[in-house]
Amino acid sequence: MYFLVIEIFDSNYKEEIYLALQSVGIQKAVTFDARNLNSALSDEQTFFTGFFRSDKIGSGAVEVIQARVSEKGAAKEFLSNLKESGAPVEKENIVALTLFPAAASFTSETGLQES
């Protein structure tokens, strides 16, 4: 079992991202709005402005999606499907993806799963 974390930096591609998730069978995910720390520091502390510079993120708003996936290949397939949708993920800062191995996972549907 793996824990997938996706940060969406460009909300113009949210539909493509959601469809790519569905295409690899990820339907039970959690999403929440967050703020990029670089933006928060540069907005609140002028000292940090020179250290953190990201024109793409702009306001610092980030949407985070978290999901459990059973196979490592789901992350690669998600990226592949997102590229096929026309999202220029290799040229623009649209998403960041991180996949963690889960030591244990529990849902009422699957029970306790340990690696």
N, C-alpha and C positions, 0 to 999 in steps of 0.2 A: 504494500500500500504506500502511496505517495501523497504528499500535500503540495498542491499547486497554488502558487501565488502569482497573480498577474496585476501589474500596475498599468493603468491606462492614462497616458499623458495627453493624448489628442482625442477629445470626445467626438470628433467628426467621424471616427471609425468605430464607434460603439456597436452599431448594427452588425458590421462585418465581424467584429470580435465575438459578439453573442452567437452569431450563426456558426462561426468556426468552432466555438465551444460545443454547441448542439451537435455539430457534424461528427464530433468524436465521442458523443454520448455523455457529455457533461451537462447534466440538467439540474442537479442539486448543488448549487453553489451559493455562496454568500457574497454580497457586494456591499461596499460602504464607501462613503466619500472621505477623503483624507486631504491633508495639505502637505506639500513637499517641504521638508525641513529647510532646504536651501532657501526657498522663498520666505518661509516664516522668519528665519534668522535675518535675511537681508531686509525684510520689511520692518522688523522690530528693533534690530540692532544695526545701525548704520556702519559700525565697525566691520561687520561681516560682508557688506555689500561687494567689496572688491574680491573676496574669496569665492563667492558663489554667483555664477552668472549663467542663466539659462533662458534664452529668448523664447524657446519653444514652449516651455511650460507656462510662461506668462504669469497668470495670477497664482500659480502654485496649486491649483485644484487638481487632485488626482483621484481616480476611482480605483479601488482595489477589489479584486475578485479572488476569493479563496474557494478551493474545491478539493475534495479527496478524489484521487484517481487510482485505479488498480494497477496500471502499467505505466512504465516510464515512457513508452512510445506514444502515449496520448499527448504529451507535451510537444513532441516533434511533429506529430500529425496536426495538432492545432496550429502550429506555426506555418506548416506547409499549406494548410487550407486558408489561413489568413493571407498568405502571399498570393495564392491563387485567386482570391477575391479582389485583388488589385491594390491592397494596402501596401505601401512601400516601406515595410517594416525594417529593411536593411539600410534604407537611405534616410529615413526620418525617425525621430524619437517619438514613436507611437505607443509602444508597449515595452515593458520589461517583464520577463518571465523567470521565475525561480521554482525549482522542483526540489522538495525535501523528502528524503526517505522517512517514513513514519515508523517508529518503533512499535506502536500499537494504535489501533483505531476501533471505535465502537459505534455502531448504529443499531437500532432495534431490528432493522431488516437483516443485517449481516452478522450481528453479534460481535464479540470481541475477536479482533484479528491482530495477531502479533507477528512481527517479522523475525 
